[in-house]
Every structure is written in structure tokens, then in C-alpha cells.
Amino acid sequence: MHHGSRITAVGHYQPAGILTNEELAGMVDTSDEWIRSRVGIVSRRIAGPDEPVDELAGHAAAKALAAAGATPADVDMVVVATSTAIDRSPNTAARVAARLGIPGPAALDLNVVCAGFTHALATADHAVRAGSSSRALVIGADKMSEVTDWSDRTTCVLVGDGAGAAVVEACAPGEEAGIGPVLWGSVPEMGNAVRIEGTPPRFAQEGQSVYRWATTKLPAIARRACERSGLTPADLAAVVLHQANLRIIEPLAAKIGAVNAVVARDVVESGNTSAASIPLALSKLVERGEITTGDPVLLFGFGGNLSYAGQVVRCP
């Protein structure tokens, strides 16, 4: 008899280096006013050349483990959502396991770009439900600065680096599942709207296509993710969308109809951190006490491929 899973703790990490809009205005033809009005970002964190993505991931994971009161030996699965790992082997999950001293976990990387964390969370939940994991570490980590063309003013103003992590554990018998059923899918024929391609790889996107898709097609999908947990949008205490752009987050949140929910706006201080954005924003809401244990929170990732995945989780 296998049970559902729940998030028992979260943690996040951002590198120390801050890049302001004023500094960007000295690099490309843009301005603080233009960036704030078009994408809502004020500053972002940029990792140094000696801070690889697995280091960002390891810091966030260590914080989540400490918050869960768990040790590395308690973890039997590490899933890292990332699309910016430079090396293919060892993968990021194996490097995180080595950094933290986790003995013998299933270690897998998952690349669904900006929807990566919600896909990884569902994957861990399914592993627990199937009985193949009892405690998983789920991490979203990206170093977007490494795949950015810093001379392209349409994309370089968006990106930031960071990581967020969650500890996922099996529920006790009779305990209500703390991670709801995932609603996931993609629009492969529109896959070229968000790209990280080439050698060296570079991030590019068709901003208008992504904006139209996010604001017109995704609200109904996000509402269906709520329904899968037996809730209405009005029941939600918080909505944590992929932190792509404030001009996407605000209309999308409004169209979901989550009238009583705190809407995460971490993009303002963190930029678009791809797979890191949802766990980063969730961890900050928890840390600041804006949501409390047991609160229903919609997590909804979307972006590259064009993929999406969402589920309602109970706040740890």
C-alpha cells in the first residue's frame, strides 16, 4: 500500500552578485524605466565564473534538508530540474549528491526548461506513490547568465541565476496527500518560441508569442490543475507561477481567479531564473511567513518547449 507525498521543507539560494537595471543600461541600449515598465524587474543575481549550477543547487538543497530536520543519509532520490548544466556526465543531481554526501541515491536531471521544477516535483511524487522512493530532494537550479547573449537587449534584461529546493516525503497512512495530481503537457509545434541552442548555447525567444500563449491559453489550464486537487481558485492561499515577467504573471494570476491568494512576484528582485524560479519564490513566501503550514498553493511552471506543469501543494 503506497501513499501520497508531501513537501516537508523548502530552501533557496542566490549568488551574491547583484546586477541592477542601471548597470544593464551601461551594457546595452536600455533604461531602468524601460525594464521596469516592460518586464517589472528591478535587479537580478548573477553567479560568478567559479559558481557552477550544481553549487547553486547544492546550497539550496542543504538549506531544505536542514529545514526538514533530515540528514543526507535520509535521502534516496535526487531530482534536479535544469537546462543550463554545461556537462552531461556526471549530471547535476550526481554532483549535488557528492557535494552533500548523499549515499547511493537515484540521481536524475530533468530538462523541461522553465517548467522543470513542477515536472521534477511530479516525478518525485510519482516515485513516492509507486514505492520507489521514501524521501526525495527536488531542486530547480539554473545559471541563465551562462547561456545569455549580453549584447541582446531583449533577453539579457530578463535573466538571473539561482536555485530552490524541496524535500518530498511519503505521507503517513491515512494522511491526506500534500502534493496534488499534476496537470502537464506541451505545445511542441510552438517549441521554437523559447530556445537555448547552438555552440556555445544561447537563450533566445519570441517574446510576443510567449506572452500571447501565457495570457490566453494558460489560465484555463492552471484552473484545471486546481480542480484536480478538488479545489477552486478562490480556495488558494498563494499562486506561484514561473517568474518569467511581471507583465505575464499579473494577467495570468488575475485570469486564474485566485482572488484570495498571495501572488508571488519574486521576478522583481530575482529576474527569470528558469527552473529555479518557482521553488525560489515559494521558499521566500514560506521564509517571510506570507503563507503558513497546510495552506493550498498552486505551483504552475511554463515556458520552453512550450511546456507547462502545475499542481496544488500544501505549504510545509
VMD Tcl script that draws the C-alpha trace (Angstrom):
set ca {
  {0.00 0.00 0.00}
  {1.63 3.23 -1.14}
  {0.58 6.68 -0.11}
  {0.79 10.18 -1.44}
  {3.66 12.54 -0.71}
  {4.10 15.97 0.81}
  {6.68 18.75 0.87}
  {8.20 18.84 4.34}
  {10.61 21.76 3.81}
  {11.91 24.18 1.21}
  {15.11 26.19 0.80}
  {16.64 28.58 -1.70}
  {19.97 30.12 -2.67}
  {21.00 33.07 -4.81}
  {24.56 34.13 -5.62}
  {25.84 37.32 -4.02}
  {26.48 39.28 -7.23}
  {23.70 41.78 -7.98}
  {23.15 43.24 -11.46}
  {20.95 46.35 -11.46}
  {18.96 47.90 -14.30}
  {21.31 50.90 -14.21}
  {24.30 48.60 -14.79}
  {22.48 46.92 -17.70}
  {21.81 50.35 -19.21}
  {25.59 50.77 -19.39}
  {25.94 47.47 -21.29}
  {23.09 47.65 -23.84}
  {20.68 50.29 -25.14}
  {18.04 50.13 -22.40}
  {16.98 52.02 -19.27}
  {15.69 51.35 -15.77}
  {12.33 52.83 -16.75}
  {12.04 50.63 -19.87}
  {12.91 47.43 -17.97}
  {10.53 48.17 -15.07}
  {7.64 49.07 -17.37}
  {8.09 46.14 -19.80}
  {9.15 43.26 -17.56}
  {8.90 44.54 -13.97}
  {12.42 43.50 -12.99}
  {14.49 45.82 -10.74}
  {17.56 43.64 -10.10}
  {18.83 40.11 -10.54}
  {21.56 37.89 -9.06}
  {24.42 36.68 -11.26}
  {26.74 33.80 -10.32}
  {30.48 34.12 -10.79}
  {32.54 32.00 -13.22}
  {33.61 29.81 -10.29}
  {29.99 29.09 -9.20}
  {28.67 26.21 -11.35}
  {24.98 25.37 -11.40}
  {25.46 22.29 -9.19}
  {26.94 24.54 -6.48}
  {23.83 26.76 -6.54}
  {21.70 23.61 -6.40}
  {23.73 22.16 -3.53}
  {23.33 25.27 -1.36}
  {19.54 25.33 -1.82}
  {19.29 21.58 -1.19}
  {21.36 21.77 2.01}
  {19.03 24.51 3.33}
  {15.90 22.48 2.53}
  {17.37 19.36 4.19}
  {18.29 21.33 7.32}
  {14.80 22.84 7.47}
  {13.30 19.34 7.19}
  {15.46 18.11 10.05}
  {16.78 15.42 7.72}
  {20.31 14.22 7.05}
  {21.85 13.37 3.67}
  {21.61 9.67 4.59}
  {17.80 10.02 4.73}
  {17.56 10.87 1.02}
  {17.12 8.10 -1.57}
  {16.40 10.21 -4.68}
  {17.77 13.48 -6.07}
  {15.96 15.12 -8.99}
  {17.41 18.33 -10.44}
  {15.48 20.41 -12.96}
  {17.97 22.42 -15.03}
  {18.62 23.37 -18.64}
  {21.95 25.12 -18.06}
  {24.22 22.30 -16.93}
  {27.32 22.51 -19.12}
  {28.49 18.94 -18.51}
  {26.45 15.89 -19.41}
  {28.13 13.48 -17.03}
  {28.28 13.39 -14.10}
  {24.87 15.01 -14.14}
  {23.90 17.84 -11.79}
  {22.00 15.53 -9.44}
  {25.04 13.26 -9.01}
  {27.23 16.30 -8.31}
  {24.76 17.60 -5.72}
  {24.69 14.13 -4.09}
  {28.50 14.13 -3.97}
  {28.61 17.68 -2.54}
  {26.14 16.83 0.23}
  {27.36 13.29 0.90}
  {24.08 11.59 -0.01}
  {24.83 7.85 -0.16}
  {23.57 5.98 -3.22}
  {20.51 7.96 -4.35}
  {18.71 7.65 -7.67}
  {20.17 10.77 -9.31}
  {18.45 12.28 -12.32}
  {18.46 15.58 -14.17}
  {15.31 16.70 -15.88}
  {15.30 19.38 -18.58}
  {11.92 20.99 -19.12}
  {13.41 24.49 -19.02}
  {11.10 26.92 -17.15}
  {8.53 24.21 -16.33}
  {11.28 21.97 -14.98}
  {10.63 22.23 -11.25}
  {6.94 21.35 -11.42}
  {7.78 18.38 -13.69}
  {10.51 17.28 -11.23}
  {8.14 17.63 -8.27}
  {5.54 15.46 -10.03}
  {8.23 12.90 -10.90}
  {9.30 12.65 -7.25}
  {5.66 12.44 -6.10}
  {5.05 9.60 -8.56}
  {8.19 7.77 -7.34}
  {6.98 8.00 -3.74}
  {3.47 6.86 -4.74}
  {4.96 3.90 -6.62}
  {7.04 2.95 -3.60}
  {10.41 3.52 -5.25}
  {11.38 6.49 -3.04}
  {10.61 7.45 0.52}
  {12.38 10.82 0.69}
  {13.39 12.80 -2.38}
  {15.26 16.04 -2.82}
  {13.74 18.05 -5.68}
  {15.78 21.01 -6.91}
  {15.32 23.65 -9.59}
  {18.61 25.34 -10.47}
  {19.70 27.42 -13.41}
  {22.62 29.65 -14.31}
  {20.96 31.62 -17.08}
  {23.83 34.13 -17.19}
  {25.98 31.42 -18.79}
  {23.64 30.98 -21.78}
  {22.78 34.66 -22.28}
  {23.85 36.92 -25.13}
  {24.75 40.01 -23.09}
  {24.55 42.17 -26.22}
  {20.88 41.25 -26.88}
  {18.78 43.79 -25.01}
  {15.55 41.81 -25.49}
  {16.79 38.84 -23.46}
  {19.69 39.96 -21.25}
  {17.43 42.21 -19.14}
  {15.33 39.18 -18.15}
  {17.71 36.62 -16.70}
  {19.05 35.75 -13.27}
  {20.77 32.82 -11.53}
  {19.63 30.82 -8.52}
  {18.26 27.61 -7.06}
  {15.37 26.40 -4.95}
  {14.74 23.01 -3.37}
  {12.04 20.96 -1.70}
  {12.19 17.83 0.44}
  {9.42 15.41 -0.59}
  {8.44 12.61 1.79}
  {5.84 9.86 1.87}
  {2.69 10.71 3.80}
  {1.77 8.64 6.83}
  {-1.05 6.10 6.36}
  {-4.38 7.95 6.39}
  {-2.71 11.35 5.96}
  {-4.04 13.50 3.12}
  {-1.61 13.90 0.23}
  {0.25 17.19 0.29}
  {1.09 17.19 -3.43}
  {-1.92 17.14 -5.73}
  {-2.20 15.47 -9.13}
  {-0.11 17.16 -11.80}
  {-1.61 18.61 -14.95}
  {1.14 18.68 -17.56}
  {1.54 18.94 -21.29}
  {3.18 20.87 -24.11}
  {2.74 22.59 -27.47}
  {5.63 21.04 -29.45}
  {4.79 22.85 -32.68}
  {5.49 26.14 -30.86}
  {8.71 24.80 -29.35}
  {10.92 27.31 -31.18}
  {9.32 30.23 -29.29}
  {11.85 29.68 -26.45}
  {15.32 28.39 -27.35}
  {18.65 27.65 -25.71}
  {20.54 26.44 -28.76}
  {23.87 26.35 -30.50}
  {27.54 26.14 -29.55}
  {28.01 27.92 -27.24}
  {24.31 27.69 -26.31}
  {22.39 30.98 -26.29}
  {18.94 31.87 -24.95}
  {16.52 33.46 -27.42}
  {12.76 33.79 -27.57}
  {9.81 35.15 -29.49}
  {8.51 37.32 -26.68}
  {5.16 38.22 -28.23}
  {4.27 34.58 -28.99}
  {5.14 33.52 -25.45}
  {3.17 36.43 -23.95}
  {0.05 35.64 -26.02}
  {0.23 31.93 -25.19}
  {0.76 32.54 -21.48}
  {-2.04 35.07 -21.10}
  {-4.66 33.41 -23.36}
  {-4.12 29.64 -23.21}
  {-2.66 29.04 -19.75}
  {-5.33 30.44 -17.36}
  {-7.79 27.63 -18.17}
  {-5.03 25.02 -17.81}
  {-3.99 26.42 -14.42}
  {-7.63 26.36 -13.25}
  {-7.85 22.70 -14.29}
  {-4.74 21.97 -12.18}
  {-6.70 23.35 -9.18}
  {-9.72 21.20 -10.00}
  {-7.56 18.09 -10.00}
  {-6.99 18.70 -6.27}
  {-10.71 19.25 -5.70}
  {-10.28 22.98 -5.11}
  {-11.49 26.17 -6.73}
  {-9.08 29.05 -7.45}
  {-10.78 31.00 -4.63}
  {-9.56 28.32 -2.16}
  {-5.89 29.03 -2.94}
  {-3.75 30.82 -0.34}
  {-0.99 31.54 -2.86}
  {-0.19 31.29 -6.55}
  {3.44 30.71 -7.54}
  {3.80 30.99 -11.30}
  {7.04 30.70 -13.23}
  {8.67 34.10 -12.71}
  {9.03 34.95 -16.38}
  {7.98 38.59 -16.47}
  {5.70 40.63 -14.20}
  {3.63 41.53 -17.29}
  {2.87 37.82 -17.76}
  {2.45 36.91 -14.08}
  {-0.10 39.59 -13.20}
  {-2.62 39.00 -16.03}
  {-2.25 35.21 -15.73}
  {-2.83 35.30 -11.94}
  {-5.88 37.56 -12.42}
  {-7.39 35.28 -15.08}
  {-6.97 32.18 -12.88}
  {-9.40 33.83 -10.43}
  {-7.40 33.18 -7.26}
  {-8.99 36.19 -5.56}
  {-7.80 35.35 -2.02}
  {-4.26 34.33 -2.94}
  {-0.88 35.91 -2.39}
  {0.73 36.13 -5.85}
  {4.49 35.56 -5.88}
  {6.31 38.47 -7.53}
  {9.88 37.39 -6.89}
  {10.75 38.23 -10.52}
  {11.12 41.86 -9.38}
  {14.25 41.08 -7.36}
  {15.42 37.84 -8.99}
  {14.66 38.07 -12.71}
  {13.80 34.97 -14.74}
  {15.75 32.10 -13.18}
  {14.10 29.40 -15.33}
  {13.66 26.13 -13.37}
  {14.76 27.82 -10.13}
  {12.02 30.45 -10.20}
  {9.12 28.56 -8.61}
  {10.96 26.93 -5.67}
  {12.90 30.18 -5.11}
  {9.68 32.21 -4.90}
  {7.89 29.55 -2.81}
  {10.77 29.33 -0.32}
  {10.75 33.12 0.12}
  {6.98 33.16 0.79}
  {7.48 30.48 3.46}
  {10.51 32.26 4.95}
  {8.62 35.56 5.21}
  {5.57 33.90 6.75}
  {3.26 35.03 3.94}
  {1.84 31.50 3.82}
  {1.51 29.01 6.65}
  {1.69 25.25 7.06}
  {-1.14 23.45 5.32}
  {-2.12 26.34 3.05}
  {-3.03 25.27 -0.51}
  {-0.63 26.77 -3.04}
  {-0.81 26.47 -6.83}
  {2.58 25.94 -8.46}
  {2.48 26.46 -12.23}
  {5.52 26.30 -14.49}
  {5.53 27.15 -18.19}
  {7.98 28.11 -20.92}
  {10.50 26.26 -23.07}
  {9.20 23.53 -25.44}
  {6.39 25.24 -24.85}
  {5.74 23.02 -21.81}
  {3.60 23.52 -18.75}
  {3.01 21.64 -15.50}
  {1.05 22.59 -12.42}
  {-0.15 21.11 -9.16}
  {-1.60 22.28 -5.86}
  {0.68 21.61 -2.89}
  {0.19 22.09 0.84}
  {2.61 24.60 2.32}
  {5.24 22.87 4.50}
}
mol new
graphics top color blue
foreach p $ca { graphics top sphere $p radius 0.5 }
foreach p [lrange $ca 0 end-1] q [lrange $ca 1 end] { graphics top cylinder $p $q radius 0.2 }
display resetview
